[in-house]
Amino acid sequence: GAYTGLKHLNLTMDVPIAMGATVTYAYSVFVTLSQSAIGHVYYDTVVNFIFVILVGRFLEAKSKRHAVSATQRLMDLQPRVAHVLRNNETHIVPIRGIQLNETILIKPGEKIPVDGTVISGCSSIDEALLSGESTPVKKQIDDKIFAGTINIESTLTVNVTATLSNTSLGKIINLVEEAQASKAPIQCIADSIVPWFVAITLFLASLTFVYWLSDGIELALLSATSVLIITCPCAFGLATPMSIAVASGLAARHGLLIKNGAVLEYLSKVNHVVFDKTGTLTQGKIHINQLVHNKDISEKVLLENISHLESLSEHPIAQAITQYAKDNNVTPNSQCVNNFINNPGLGVQGEINNDLVLIGNAKHLENNQIKLQVSYIQQAKFLEDKGISCHHISIGKSHVGFISLSDPLRPDAKKLINKLRQANIKLSLLSGDKQAVAEAIANELGGMHVIAEVLPHEKDNIIKALKNKGEIVAMVGDGINDAPALMRADVGFAIGSGTDVSIDSADIVLLSNELNKISDAVNLSKRTLLTIKQNITLSIIYNIIMVPLAMMAWVTPLFAAIAMPISSLAVIANASRIRTLFKNSDGESK
């Protein structure tokens, strides 16, 4: 390490140790060859302190592996082999040998080795790893299953859709490894200080040698060597990466996927959290309350029109409307729709039987020159004041009614908001709904700043404006239209059940739908930053005490060799204490 560093003109942590050992050994060789009676040889001292340092490095490496064992634990969730069907025969194949589109059998009690789609059978799957839900999930033909989960009841025949690192579990492992290897801003500062730290160490060692030289070269040499060895940039260098590695591993086991270690530092400083409403604070399980319409059109005809139109949209509201139609014996048919247009933040439109059909907010109808019926607007406003969303419907040039719907809050949403408020964090609710609807939701949660009637592309601008005011902003969302805002925020949270786009754009992914994980992440970030500061302080105090002792010739090289790795182990032990932040129900540290 020292040779490589010097070769690249970089003063690494190994340079002082290597210099101390080399100088002591060279002096001993000189005394031996000169056959002088003056002076002693220190071969045993060199061997002993190198041995002690190597033992310390071994213990340090072992402690680091133990502290960051999350990746190995995740890997252990994958079975070693799988039952693969080839040529109508079952073969036991290592999971590395499984190919895409092969067929595998998964027996009851077995861990699922790869991602796939069920092509035969029906069973319950324990998906606690990915969803955090302890209740098994029923899986049948065409349902997706994921590596690392457990088949409970019956044998399943599965078509392989992803293998090894491309599985959901594999991607989690890769992201955890990347997070553990990434550097926070505070670590970059520490890394830049290390070369200066080493240079100062060399200067102090030289100064010590010169000071004690008048009392004999042996004393000067041993004192300078002790200074070189006892200084510990190692502990200083370990202070941040160990804490981040332990924290990111703990987070992964606790249902929080942190993509970059630097996020922990930013999150610890967040003073404003912005929430998307639908699917984030609410369950995303939209319930149709009622369909209000005029007497000139039957409910069945109206349902046919809106369900045909909404069948072309992926929006949760569209899915709720099409399901409501099916429950009322109306079959949605997208083939009936021409010139379909999705207007984000407003609604959808299309032609059915040569009539223009619109579904969306009142502004959407007005933009298409539809005259609004005062009675429908008043009825809708009454419901919106209670937190119930209303979407207006027009056919041709007539405003024919509206559909009211509700989306219940997540059970833990209010608890999360209270926790964040107690931490003196500002809270905002972003919604495309009417102001009255959004304010009703905010009041139910105990009060939040409301920014309503927001178009999808405006979310990014709102986050940008908050950051321009000097605020450290976290954004929580789950939809495609949240992706730009998630990327713009200092820290982006994505709900695990959200879209792939939002998950890819976020810095932290909640593998389950438990919103309380957000406050857990905030607590973890603050604990991690506190531990980093403690470790840096510990390293500084150690050097402030030990270096003067070595310069005063009160420390031998062998003692220095023992003290140096102990300081590193102390830093590792302190970083490992982060693991006590969360506890399993069985009392095991997560």
DANOR-V500796 format. One record per pair of residues at least 6 apart in sequence whose C-alpha atoms are under 6 Angstrom apart, sorted by the first residue. I is the first residue (numbers start at 1). J is the second residue. D is the distance in Angstrom with one decimal. If there is no record, write none. Layout:
I;J;D  I;J;D
//
This chain:
1;14;6.0  2;14;4.9  2;15;4.7  5;11;5.9  5;12;5.7  11;195;5.0  13;233;5.8  16;228;4.8  17;229;5.0  20;225;4.6  20;228;5.8  21;46;5.9  28;41;4.4  28;42;5.7  49;558;5.0  49;561;5.1  53;561;5.8  56;565;5.0  60;569;5.9  67;246;5.8  67;576;5.6  68;245;5.8  68;246;5.1  70;249;4.7  77;148;5.0  78;113;5.6  78;148;5.2  79;113;5.7  80;94;5.8  81;93;5.3  81;94;4.1  81;95;5.1  82;92;5.6  82;93;5.4  83;91;5.6  83;92;4.8  83;104;5.5  83;105;5.3  84;90;5.5  84;91;5.2  84;103;6.0  84;104;4.3  85;103;5.5  85;104;5.7  100;160;5.4  100;161;5.7  101;159;5.6  101;160;4.8  102;159;5.8  102;160;5.5  103;158;5.6  103;159;4.7  104;157;5.9  104;158;5.3  105;156;5.8  105;157;4.8  106;155;5.5  106;156;5.2  107;155;4.4  108;151;5.3  108;152;5.0  108;153;5.2  108;154;5.2  108;155;5.7  109;151;5.4  109;152;5.1  110;150;5.9  110;151;5.7  111;148;5.9  111;149;5.8  111;150;4.4  112;147;4.9  112;148;5.5  112;149;5.6  112;150;5.8  113;147;4.9  114;147;4.3  114;163;5.3  115;145;5.7  115;146;4.3  115;147;5.1  115;161;5.7  115;162;5.1  115;167;5.6  116;144;5.8  116;145;5.5  116;158;5.9  116;159;5.3  116;160;4.3  116;161;4.6  117;142;5.7  117;143;5.6  117;144;4.5  117;158;5.4  117;159;5.2  118;141;4.9  118;142;5.2  118;143;5.6  118;157;6.0  118;158;4.5  119;141;5.0  119;157;5.7  119;158;5.4  120;141;5.7  120;156;6.0  120;157;4.9  121;156;4.9  122;139;5.7  122;140;4.4  123;138;5.8  123;139;5.4  123;153;5.2  123;154;5.1  124;136;5.6  124;137;5.2  124;138;4.4  124;139;5.9  124;152;5.5  124;153;5.8  125;136;5.1  125;137;5.1  125;150;5.5  125;151;4.8  125;152;5.7  126;136;4.6  126;149;5.7  126;150;5.1  127;149;5.2  128;134;5.4  130;511;5.5  131;511;5.5  131;512;4.1  132;512;5.0  147;169;5.8  164;170;5.9  165;171;5.8  175;259;5.4  179;259;5.2  179;260;4.3  179;261;4.8  180;245;4.3  182;261;5.4  183;262;5.9  184;261;5.9  184;262;3.8  187;240;5.5  205;224;4.6  205;227;5.5  208;224;5.5  208;551;5.6  209;220;4.5  209;224;5.2  212;220;4.6  213;220;5.0  223;553;5.1  226;550;5.7  226;556;5.9  226;557;4.5  226;560;5.8  227;547;6.0  227;550;5.3  229;560;5.8  230;560;4.6  230;564;5.3  231;543;5.9  232;564;6.0  235;539;5.8  235;568;4.5  236;536;5.8  236;539;5.5  239;532;5.6  239;535;5.0  239;536;5.7  240;532;5.3  243;575;4.9  244;261;5.9  250;590;5.7  255;511;5.1  256;509;5.9  256;510;5.0  257;508;5.5  257;509;5.0  258;508;4.6  259;507;5.5  264;525;4.7  268;525;5.0  268;526;4.8  270;472;4.7  270;473;5.7  271;425;4.8  271;472;5.6  272;425;5.4  272;426;4.4  272;427;5.8  272;473;4.9  273;427;5.1  273;473;5.8  273;474;4.7  273;475;5.8  274;427;5.9  274;428;4.7  274;429;5.9  274;475;4.8  275;429;5.0  275;430;5.9  275;476;4.9  276;430;4.9  276;477;5.2  277;431;5.6  278;284;5.8  280;477;5.8  281;409;5.9  281;410;5.9  281;413;5.8  282;408;5.5  282;409;4.0  282;410;5.0  283;408;6.0  283;409;5.7  283;410;5.1  285;407;5.8  286;320;5.9  286;406;5.7  286;407;4.6  287;405;5.5  287;406;5.3  288;405;4.4  289;404;5.4  289;405;5.1  290;403;5.9  290;404;5.5  291;403;4.5  292;401;5.3  292;402;5.3  293;400;5.6  293;401;4.1  294;400;5.9  307;322;5.0  307;332;5.1  308;332;4.7  308;333;4.8  308;334;5.1  310;318;4.9  311;334;5.8  337;351;5.6  337;352;5.2  338;350;5.8  338;351;5.0  339;350;5.3  340;349;5.7  340;350;4.2  341;348;5.7  341;349;5.3  342;348;4.5  345;455;4.7  346;360;5.6  346;361;5.8  346;364;5.3  347;359;5.6  347;360;4.0  348;359;5.6  349;357;5.6  349;358;4.5  350;356;5.8  350;357;5.5  351;357;5.9  355;396;4.9  356;395;5.8  356;396;5.0  357;394;5.7  357;395;4.6  358;393;5.6  358;394;5.2  359;392;5.6  359;393;4.7  360;391;4.8  360;392;5.4  361;391;5.3  361;392;5.7  370;397;5.6  372;399;5.9  380;390;6.0  384;436;5.7  384;437;4.9  385;436;5.0  385;437;5.9  387;437;4.1  387;440;4.8  387;441;6.0  388;406;5.3  389;404;5.7  389;405;5.4  390;403;5.6  390;404;4.4  391;402;5.4  391;403;5.3  392;401;6.0  392;402;4.1  393;400;5.9  393;401;5.4  393;402;5.3  394;400;5.3  414;445;5.0  416;516;5.4  427;448;5.5  428;448;5.4  428;449;4.5  428;450;5.7  429;450;4.9  430;451;5.1  430;452;6.0  431;452;4.8  431;454;5.8  432;452;5.6  432;453;4.2  432;454;4.5  433;452;5.9  433;453;5.1  434;453;5.4  435;452;5.0  442;448;5.3  456;481;5.4  459;485;5.8  460;484;5.6  460;485;4.2  473;489;5.5  473;490;5.4  474;489;5.6  474;490;5.8  474;491;4.6  474;492;5.6  475;486;5.7  475;489;5.9  475;492;4.9  475;493;6.0  476;493;4.6  476;494;5.9  477;494;5.3  478;494;5.4  478;495;5.3  478;498;4.4  478;502;5.8  479;498;5.9  479;499;5.6  479;502;5.8  480;501;5.7  480;502;5.5  483;502;4.8  483;505;5.5  486;492;4.5  486;506;5.6  487;505;5.6  491;507;6.0  492;506;4.5  492;507;5.0  493;506;5.4  493;508;4.9  493;509;5.7  494;503;5.3  494;506;5.6  494;509;4.9  495;510;5.1  496;509;6.0  496;510;5.0  496;511;4.6  496;512;5.7  535;571;5.5  579;589;5.9  579;590;5.8  580;589;5.4  582;590;5.7  583;589;4.8  583;590;5.6
//
